[in-house]
Amino acid sequence: MSDLSNRVVVVTGSSTGIGAATAMRCFESGASVVIHGRTLSAELNLIAQNIDPEYERLCMLPCDFSNIESLVPFVEECWKWKGRVDSWINVAGADILTGVARNEPFEKKLERLWQVDVRATTLLCREIGERMRAAGSKPTGHYSIVNIGWDQADQGFEGESGQLFGMTKGAVIALTKSLAQEYAPSVRVNCVSPGWIMTEWSNKASVYWQQRAQTESLMRRWGTPQDVADTLCFLASDKASFVSGQNWKINGGFRFGLKETAQNKFGS
């Protein structure tokens, strides 16, 4: 397990899934953790209780990332809690696959993803990156920013979701590489791109998608939020002090050419 002792780590989008698993991993690794949700939801409160019910090394801050005016004040609050932030992990993203958003038109889904996954990630990275660079007084590579991409962004994926996530997560991956150049050597910036990961959507997926997810991975299984969290925590730690500007695909190894096989067997 990566050592995050004496580090202050912010994990956005911490109320469910990968964000919740990452916040828990960071805390277990010794970090003081800021968890975040769009609102102070029951899910976020439950995560807080499961991680640190005494709030000794935990801070819970809500922020709606679709509101551009709220982003700088959110970073300020995170920094003010302990007087610094050592690692910032951007997991928050707009949900267009479940709930009411899945029935919205393409343009509305694109707007949601643009506001949260691209614009907010960009502005949060720039704000916290400047603060980290200005803070100084730490060994080279100590400060870290980690973003979330998508493993299919660089090769394409059929359907509406492929277009939407390919565009937006591809932008995050490109942003990561440019920010790594900008903030080196003071701040490391990396991206983690999950593949087929067990989420709320996957629990309701058809037999076709269940089969495709498992056969497209060399590991022959769905990934878990914990699989992604382990990599995020490593990149946030000093053990990754010589890793920057990288896009790590967490997908169990991708097997090409299986879409047609699954479709012929199970339909779409």
C-alpha positions, 0 to 999 in steps of 0.5 A, spaced: 500 500 500 502 506 498 504 511 504 500 517 504 502 519 511 502 526 513 499 528 506 493 532 505 489 529 499 483 532 496 479 526 492 473 530 488 467 525 486 468 521 493 460 519 494 460 513 490 464 508 486 471 510 484 472 516 488 469 513 494 474 507 494 480 512 493 478 516 499 478 510 503 484 507 500 488 514 501 485 515 509 488 507 510 494 509 507 495 515 512 493 521 509 488 527 511 483 527 506 478 532 503 472 528 500 467 532 496 460 531 492 456 535 489 451 536 495 451 534 502 448 527 500 446 521 504 451 517 500 457 522 502 455 522 509 455 515 509 462 515 506 464 520 511 462 515 517 465 509 514 472 513 513 473 517 519 466 518 524 470 522 528 473 527 523 480 527 525 483 526 518 477 528 514 474 534 511 467 534 507 466 539 502 460 540 497 461 543 491 457 543 484 462 543 479 457 545 473 457 552 477 464 555 474 464 561 480 464 555 485 471 552 483 476 557 486 472 558 492 472 550 493 480 550 492 481 555 497 477 551 502 481 545 501 487 549 502 485 552 508 483 546 512 490 544 513 494 550 510 496 546 504 494 540 499 499 535 497 495 531 492 489 532 488 485 527 485 480 529 480 475 523 480 468 527 479 464 527 473 457 528 470 453 521 470 450 521 463 449 513 464 444 512 469 438 516 472 434 522 469 440 524 464 441 518 460 434 520 457 437 527 455 438 529 448 446 528 446 447 536 446 445 536 453 449 530 455 455 533 452 454 540 456 454 536 462 460 533 460 463 539 458 462 543 464 464 538 469 469 533 466 472 538 462 471 545 464 471 544 471 477 539 471 481 544 467 480 550 472 481 546 478 488 543 476 490 550 474 488 553 480 491 547 485 497 547 480 499 554 481 498 554 489 502 547 489 508 551 485 508 557 489 508 553 495 515 550 494 519 548 500 518 540 498 522 535 494 521 535 487 515 531 485 512 531 492 506 535 489 501 531 485 495 532 481 491 525 478 486 526 473 481 520 470 480 519 463 478 513 459 481 507 456 477 507 449 479 515 448 485 514 444 482 508 439 474 510 439 468 506 441 461 506 437 455 509 439 453 515 442 457 514 449 463 513 445 463 519 442 461 523 448 466 520 453 471 519 447 471 527 446 471 529 453 476 524 456 480 525 450 481 532 452 482 530 459 488 526 457 491 531 453 490 536 458 494 532 463 500 531 458 500 539 457 500 540 465 505 536 466 510 540 462 507 546 465 508 544 472 514 540 472 518 539 476 514 542 482 508 538 481 507 531 477 501 531 473 498 524 471 492 521 468 488 514 470 484 511 464 479 506 467 476 500 462 470 496 464 469 497 472 463 495 476 459 501 477 451 502 478 451 502 470 454 495 470 450 492 475 444 493 470 448 492 464 445 487 459 448 480 458 451 482 451 455 488 455 457 483 461 460 478 456 463 484 452 466 487 458 469 480 461 472 478 454 475 484 452 479 484 458 485 479 459 484 478 466 477 476 464 473 480 469 470 486 470 475 491 474 473 494 481 473 501 484 479 498 488 483 496 482 483 504 480 483 506 487 490 503 488 493 506 482 490 513 484 493 512 491 500 510 488 500 516 483 499 521 489 504 518 493 512 519 493 513 512 491 511 515 484 516 521 484 519 520 478 512 519 474 509 525 470 505 526 464 503 519 463 496 516 462 495 509 465 490 504 463 487 500 468 483 495 464 486 488 465 489 489 458 485 490 452 483 484 447 481 487 440 476 484 436 471 481 441 465 486 439 463 482 434 463 475 437 459 478 443 454 481 439 453 475 434 452 471 441 448 475 445 445 481 441 446 488 443 
